[in-house]
Structures are given as C-alpha cells and as structure tokens.
Amino acid sequence: MTSANAMHKQTVIPDSARRARSGIRSVLPPGSRHRGGMTTVHESAGHHTSGWLRMLTMIALPALVWASTSLTDAQSYPGKTIRMIVPIAPGGGTDTMARLISQRLSEQLGVTIFVDNRAGAGTVIGTELFSKAAPDGYTLMTVAPEFVINPSLRKLPYDPIRDFTCVTQLTSGQYFLSTHPAVPVKTAKQFIALAKARPGQVSFGSSGSGSANHLAGVLFQHMTGTKLVHVPYKGAGPAGVALLSGEIDFMFSNVASAIPYVKQGKVRAIASSGTKRSPVAPDVPTLNESGVPGFVVTGFFILLAPAGTPAEVIAKLNAESAKALESQPVKERLAGLGLEGVGSSSADCGKFIQAEIAKWAPIVKAAGAKAD
C-alpha cells in the first residue's frame, strides 16, 4: 500500500519558463508555492499535471518563437525595401539630404531605399504618418530643425521624444545673414547700425512663421536691440526669390541654398550663424566675431526610426550611416553644400534633440510665433 507521503511528488519549475514573455500571467494549479525564483508544484498521484503543463506550453512557446524570430529578423536586417519619409516637399534641404544618404545607404546595404515626400502642416503630416509606422527598421525619416521647433509652436499628434528613436545626427550646418546688394552695408556691424537708425523699416523674410530662419531673425533682433519687420513666405524658395528681387532686405539663408547666389554676387553674405566660419565661405565672419557675441544658430539633419525598433537594427543603421558620411562622394557633396558630417551615437543624438527642444521653447514664446 502506498503511504500518504508517497502519494505526493514535487515538480520544480524555474520562473523563466513561466515568464517567457513580459506581460504573460502565470497559470499554476492549486497548492503551488513560489519561493526564491522557483515555483514548487505539489502533484497528487491522483491528479496528473499534464493538462496545466500543456496550457503552460501553449502560452510560453509562442512567446519563445516570437522572441527568436525577432532576433533573427534583426540579425538579417535589412531583407527588403526601406522607405525614407521626408516631411517636406521635394527640392528643399531636407529632401536633398534624405536622397543623398538614402542613395549611399542603399549601395552599402544592398537594398532599395525610396524617398517618400509627405509634406504639409509644417512637417506635422509626414511626421505623424511616420510615428505610426512599424518599428522594424523598414521605415525611416530625415528631419531638420522644424522637428525640434514644432513642440513649442503647435499641439502635436505625436510625442517628439517618446515616439521616435534617434539613429544619428547626420550633419551640422549654419545660416548666412544674407542681404540684398542694394542694402548699403558690407558688415554685420554696419547692418546693425542701419537697423537701429531705421527702426521698423528693415525687413527680413523667412520660410514661414515659426521656422528656423524666422526664429533666427527674432533672436538676432533680441540680441542686437533692433526692431525689424518679419515677412513670412510659404517656404524657403519663395523667401529666397523675394530676397533676390529686393522685396525684402535680408534673411537668414541656409548656406547650401545661398552659396550659389553669393558667388554670383546676387546676394551678399555679411555674416554666418555658426560657432566657426563656413568652409565654403571662409571670408565670411561669424556673428559671434562681428559684434553679436553668443549668437549661434545651427541647422542639422537627423535620421530617425520609430520607437521600439530593435537595438540591433539601430546599431546597424548607425554604423552604416557613419560609414556613408565618411565616404568620399558624400563628404565632397556635403562640403559643396556647406555641411559637415556628424555621425553621432544614437544616445548623443537623443540628448541633442532634447536640448534643442529646450533651447527653442523660450525663443518661440518670446517671438509670439504661431503656426501658419
């Protein structure tokens, strides 16, 4: 006859088997005890455990398969076409950078990368679309300063920190304080003196209310004690045309778009906005060295992925982006555009975005800027 003690046996199950995937609740039979990372199940000889073990297997196995598949996908990435969203219309600086980096990454990764322009609402339409993309590395986005200015300018249908993962900062650039040749100045000091002598008469254009070059003008006005007239346009292109025609007196022009006209004498670059002189115009001094100490406004292009993209995919994209930026064709193209390759780590890029959002918030508030 079997004794009472012999009628029970113990099965010890590691907790790792019970928690194969986060969020799954444990399913254990009555009489089980949890102790020190293990669960002891007392089985009655008359009550076999095959039923609940099958249930446990049914729950844990799909989770293990899912984890294994995700790891394999990340390791074999990329295995298909990648979509590069650009939240502005074709032809702008962001579009140019997106196409340049996409072409090089396509060659390095051996897959097609197509650029998908989704313009509208100050880049919000394309960015919102991107925020809903699957976090698998097959949808990326290239952004510029509007990405960090928008949080202070309008209510957004996405969170610029929570909903995205920064792959890398691709480039850093700056702006020219560009004047029409008819404006009788050749230096920043002369220009400031002119603006002070004509309060409310000197006009500057921008690519729209709340844009980076609008806020650069607001910051300039604040730091120089001048009173300027802001004229917003529907994009940098129309603003540039207005400057060329003399419709406005000056604007903070992207170096890449302004340099051809500067060389042709159609626009006069009297200062630059960076911490050092632009390599494409070494004779143009910075505002910092031209009587406006501390004035620094830099442009940039950043590569983003949706939040939740596997770390292995982010690491690969980061490494390949750095490689692309170091390639001779890309370096030469960037130099011609007045841009410098950066290739920062994902972590440093994320910190940069947070710092830029914090930097622009008080400037937007002081400007009273509102979304177009």
Salt bridges, closest charged atoms under 4 A:
ASP15 OD1 - ARG18 NH2 2.77
ASP15 OD2 - ARG19 NH1 3.34
ASP15 OD2 - HIS34 NE2 3.34
ASP95 OD1 - ARG99 NE 2.99
GLU107 OE1 - ARG104 NH1 3.45
ASP116 OD2 - ARG83 NH2 2.79
ASP116 OD1 - ARG118 NE 3.08
GLU128 OE2 - LYS132 NZ 3.55
ASP159 OD2 - ARG162 NH1 3.77
ASP163 OD1 - ARG162 NE 3.25
GLU289 OE2 - ARG277 NE 3.05
GLU326 OE1 - LYS331 NZ 3.92
GLU340 OE1 - LYS276 NZ 3.54
GLU356 OE2 - LYS359 NZ 3.41
